[in-house]
Amino acid sequence: MARASIIGWAHTPFGKLDDPDVESLMARVSGEALDHAGIGPKDVDGIYVGVMNNGFSKQGFEAAQVALSQPELAHVPATRLENACATGSAALYTAVDFIESGRGRVALVIGAEKMTAKPVVETSDILLSASYRKEEGDAEGGFAGVFGRIAQNYFQRYGDRSEELAYIAAKNHRNAVSNPYAQMRRDFGFEFCNVVSDKNPYVAAPLRRTDCSLISDGAAALVVADEETAERLQRSIAFRARQHVNDILPLSRRDPTAFVGARMAWEKARAEAGVTLDDLDLVETHDCFTIAELIEYEAMGLAAPGEGYRVVREGVAEKGGRLPVNPSGGLKSKGHPVGATGVSMHVMACLQLMNEAGDMQIPDAKLAGVFNMGGAAVANYVSILERRK
C-alpha cells in the first residue's frame, strides 16, 4: 500500500481577520502550500476542504471555491468534509485515504472558517449544532454551557479543579506568546486566569472566560503525497499512526467525564505506532475548553481517571515538562476557527518535527501526537507524526 506523507503547508494568522469570507481565506493558503511543497497545481489529483459553516455563511459548496484563486485546479476533483470541530482532520484523513488507496499521488487539504462576521449569540447557536440539540440545545452560554456541565459533573465526582484549569489556561496563554499565528499572544498569568472578575467572568460556571477558546477566523493547508513523490521533494512528514474513533452523540448516554472515544483512539494509535507516551516529544491536543484538556490528559494515558490534576501540579505538560502539551498555545490561545483547527494542529506538529517552530520549538522533537475532536469527544482523531526527510 502506498503510504502518505505531508510535504508542505501554509497557515494564516488566526483572529478577527479582514478577509471577507472563506473563499478569500482559502485563497491565502492554497497557492502558498503548493509552493511550500515544491509542486504546481497541475500535480494535484484531489482537493479536500474542511469547512463547518452550518450557518456562518449562506455561501456553501466551499470545495468548488478553491479553483477561484487557482484556475488551474478547476477540473481537479474537490470535496468538502464536515465533522463538527474535527472537520479539518476529517478532510486530512480523507485525503490520506485517497493517496493510500492509489487513486492519486498528490492531494491538497484546506481547512478554513470565517466566524467573526456573525454576532456572538448567533455564533454560539451555530456551534451548538455540534451537540445533541434535543437534549443539550438549551445549554446557557452555547457550547461553553455544554462543557460547563461536563466540568460540573467532573468536579462533583473528583473535586473542584478550578485552580488546575487556571494553570492550563495560563500555560497555553504563555505558550502562545511564541506563536506568530496565534490570536491571543499575551501571558495573562495564573492569578488572572484563576480569579473571577469583570475581565474574566463566568461564561458557563465553573468555566471562566479564560477557560474558553476564542471565536476566530483563519485557514490552514497541507499538501499530502505518496512516498515516491515525497522522496524527490524537500520534506516528508509521515503518519506513524492515525486513528479515528467515534462515540455516541448525547452526553446522557455515556459518562461525560470520561472521553472514552478519545481514550480508544489514543490506545489504537499507540498500538499502531508501536510507541508509548514516553516516546512522544509533544502533543497538540483539542483544548476547546480547559476542562477538555484536563480530561484529555486522562484519556491519552498521562493520568488515571480523576487524577489529571497531577499532570498540572507536576508540570508534566509544560513546555519543559516530560510531555509538552500545546506548545503552540492550543485552541485556547491560538484560536479555534472550527474548520481550520484540525489542519492547523497538524501544521503545528510538522513545524516542530522540521525544527522550524521558532520560539515554540521543543528541542530535538522526533515524534508528535495530535488529538482533534468533534463535539464533546464524539469524533476523535489521533495522529502520531514523524519526520522522514
N, C-alpha and C positions, 0 to 999 in steps of 0.2 A: 504493500500500500504506500502510495505517495505520502510523505509527511510534510506538513505545512509549517512555514516559518514566517515570522514578522520581519519584513525587510525595510520598512520605512514608516514614518509617521509625521503628523502635524497636529498642532494644538493652538487654539485661540486662548487669550486670557478668558477667565470666567468672571461674570459680574453683570452689572446693568450696562449692556453694550448699546452702542448707537446703531448697530445693524438692525434694519427694519424687520427682518423676517428670517426664517430658517433657510430659505434659498440663499440669502447673502452670507449667512454663517457657514453653510456648506461650501460655498464658493471660496471662502478664505482658506480652507484646509485641503480641498481635493487636489488641486494642482501642486500645492506645496508638498503634500505627502508623496505624490508620484515623483516629484523632483528629488525629494529626500531619498527615495528608494533607488533612484537612478534609472527609472524606466519612463516610457512615454505612454500617453493614452491608448495608442494602438496595441500596446501589450496587454491591456486589461481585458479579461474574459468575463468578469462578472462584477456587479456593483451591489453592495448590501448596505442599506441605510437604516439606522435606528433612530426613530423619532416617535415619541409617545403621542404628542399632540392631544388628542381626545378633548379638544375644545380650546386649546391655546390659540389656534388659528383656524379660520374657515377653509383655508387652502390646505388640502391634503395631497395625496399622491406624491409624497416627497421624493421617492426614488427617481421619478421622472424629471425632477428639477436639477439633478446633478449635471446633466448634459447642457443646461442653460449657460453655465460658465465654462464648460468643456465640450464644445460641439462635437469633437472627435469621439465622444462617448455616447453619442445619440443612439447608436444601434447596438450598444452593449446591453445584455440582459440586466435589468435593475429591479431590485425587490426591496420593499420596506418591511421591517420587522418591528413588532411591538410586544414587550413583555414587562409592562409597568416600569419600575426603576431599574430593572435589569435589561432594558431594551437594547442598550449598547452591546452588552455581552451576547445577547441573542443574535444580533447582526454579525458579530465577530465569529461566533461558533458556527453559524450557518455558512459563512464564507470559508471557514476552515473545512467544514464538511464538503463543500463544493470542490475545494482543491484536493482533498484527500480521497474523494471519490474518483478523481481523474477527469472530471468534467471540464476543468480549466486549470491553467497554470498560474494565473495572477488574478487576485481579487482586490478591489478597493472597498474598504469599510469606512463608513462615516456615521458618527453619532452626533446629534445636534438637538437643541431645544431653545426656543425663544419663550421665556416665562414671564418676563417683567412687563410686558405690554398690557397685561391684564391687571385689574385691581386685585389686591391680596385676597379679598373674600372670594372672588371667582377662582383664583389660583388654588386656594385651599379646597374648594369644592371639586375642581378638576382632579386634584391629587387623591381625593377620597375614592376615586374610581379604582385605585389600586387596593382598596379594602373590599370587604363584603358588605355592600351598601344595605342589604336587607337587615343586617344586624349592627353594623358599625357606622352607617351613614349619618348618624346623629351625633357623632363624636364632636364635642366642643373643641374648637381650635383646628378642625380639619384632621389631616393625617397626624399632626402633633398630638391630637387628642387620642388617637388610636395607640400611639406609643406611650402617651401619658398613662393610659390604662394598663399597658404592659408593665410600665415602671411601678405603678401602684401594686400590681399583683406580685411583682418581684420583691418589692420592699416588705409587703405583708408576709411573704414566705421566708425571706432571708435577712430582713432588717433594712433599715434606712441606709441607702448607699449614695445619698446626695453628694457627700464630700468626694467620693470616688468619681462620680460623674463630673464634678467640677474639675478634678485633676485631669480627666480625659479631655475635657474641653480646653483646659489651659495648655495641655501638651500639644494638641492639634493646632491651636492658635499659634503657639510658639514655633512649631514646625513650619507653618505656612509663611512665616516671615521670610523664609529662604526660597519660597516657590514663586518664580516670576509669573506663573499663570494663575495664582490664587486670587480669589475675590477679596478676601479679607486678610491682608498681611500685617496683622497687628497682634502683639503679645499682650493679652489682657491680664495675665497672671491669675493664680489660683484664687486669691481673695475676691476679686471682682466676679469671677465665674461662680463662686460659692455663695455669694450674698445676694438675696433678692432685693432689688432696688428699682427705682424709676427707670434706670437704664438697663436693668436686667430683670424684668418682671417675669412672673409665671406666664407661660404660654398655655400650658396644659399641665397643671400641677401633677407630680412634683418637677416637671421639666420647665426649666427657665429658658429665656431667650438664648443664652449661651449653650444650652443643651441641644439646640436645633440647628440643622443645616440651613443653608441660605437659598433663597429664590434667585435663580441665576439664568443668564443666557450664556451660550457657548457651544463650541463644536470641537471635535477631535476626529482624527482619521488615522487608519492603519492600512498598510499595504501588506497583503499576505501572498506568499508564493510557494510553489513546490520546491523540493530540495535542489533539483537540478538548476532551477532559475536562481535560487538563493546563492548557490555555490559560486556563481560568476559575478555576484554583486558585492557590495561593500560590507553588508552586515546580515546577520541571521540570528534571530531570537526564536528559539524552538519551544514548543509545548512539551515539557516533560510529562505533564498530565493535564487533562481538562475534564471536568465532571459537571453535570447539570442534574440536580435532584429537586423535584417539586414536593410541596406539602399541601395539605388541604387548605382551602382559602379561608373559611370562617375560623376566627380565633376560638370560638366557643367549642369547636370540635377537636381541639388539641391543647396542650399545655403552652400558654402564651409566653411563659418564662423560659422555655427550652426550645431553642431553634433546632428542632430535630432534623429537618431537611438540610439545614446548613451543616450540622454535625455529620450527617451521612455523606454529604458532598465532600467534606474535608477528609473523612475516613477513606472514601473511594479514591480521591486524588492522591493522598499519601501512599496508598497501596499501589496505585498505578505507577507512580513515580519511583517507588521503592525508597522513600525517604521518611524521616521523622521531622517533627517541628524543629529539632536542633540542627537539622541540615539547612534550614531556610535562613537567609540573611535579612529578610524583611518581608512584611506583609502589607499590602494596601487593602484595607477592609472597609465595608459599607457602613460608615457611621452617619447615617441619615439623622440619627439622634444618639446622644451619648449612651443611653441605655442599650442601644443596639450594639455598640462597640463592646460594652461590658459583657453582654450575653454572648457575643461572638468570641470573646476570649475563651469562654467555656465550651462553645460549640467547636472551636478549632482544636481544643485539647490542651490549652495552656493552664486550665484550672478545672477543678471539679464543679458540678452544679452548685451555684450559690457562693462560690469562692473566687469569682472573678475579681473581687476587691483585692485579693492577694497580688494579682498581676499589677494592679495600680500601685499598691503600697510598697511593693518590692522593686518598682521601676523597671519591670521586665520589658514593657512595651515602649519605653523611652528611646530616643534616638541612639543613646549609648548603651541601651539595655541588651538583654540576651536575645530578644526578638523584636526589633523596632517595628512598630505598627503605625502606619500612616505618616511616614516621614514627609510626605507631600503636604500634610495638613488635613488630608481626608476631605470628605464631603463637607464636614463641619466648617472648615475654613477655606478650602479650595473652591467650594461651591458645588451645586448639585443640579445642573441642567439635565433633567432626568434621562433624555435620550442619549446624551453625550457621556454620561458618567461611566458606564462600563468600558467604553473605548478609552476614555481618559485614564482610568485606573491602570489599564494595560500599558498605555504610553508611559505613565509614571514609572512602572516597573521596568520597562525597556530602557528608559534613561538611566536607571540605577545599574542595570546589567551591562550597559555600554560604558559605564563610568563617565556619563555625560550629565549627571544630575546637579552639577554645580554645588552650591552650598547645602543642598538636600542630600548629598551623596553619603551613602553608607559605605565605608571603606571595603574594597575588595568584594563587592556583592556578586555572588555567582548564581544563587537560586532565589527567586522571588515568588511569593504567593499573592494571589489576587482573589478576593471574595466580593462578589457583587450580587445583590439580591433584589428581587422584585416583590413589592408588597412587604408585609411583615413576615419575612423569611418564608415566602411562598415559592418563588422561583429562585433557586440557589445555584450560583455558578462559582466554581473554584478552578483557577488555573495555577499551575506551577510552571514557571518560565525559567529557561536557562539560555545563556549565550553560547552559540556555536561558532560565531565568527564576528 
